[in-house]
Amino acid sequence: MKLLFTIAMLFAITQAPLAQTNNDSLANAFIPEKKSAIIYLNKTVKLNSNDSINPEFEITTGTRMLFEYEFRSKDIIAMSDDEMMEKIIFSVNANRNSFEFNN
């Protein structure tokens, strides 16, 4: 009986640090934040949804110049509901010679 108890204790002692290491690496794992900016020529943006909370937009052929900015925050893999994304799309006349956007 003492031999079985000794084997069980050795197994528990050797496996405990491995389990802790795996938990720590998962708790600290994340997808880094991401920013992107795209300019579209001869396009327009169309609203495809009546949902005011999660509207759906489609970029289609048109006569405008579109600017799209997207930001995705850091996403911790082990945490649910910590994701955040924002997207801004705006358009200007395509025949403009200059354009400036601040802040």
Secondary structure, DSSP 8 states (H G I E B T S, - for coil): -HHHHHHHHHHHHHHHHHHHHHHHHHHH-EE--EEEEEEEEEEEEEE----SSS--EEEEE-SEEEEEEEEE--EETTSTT---EEEEEEEEETT-S------
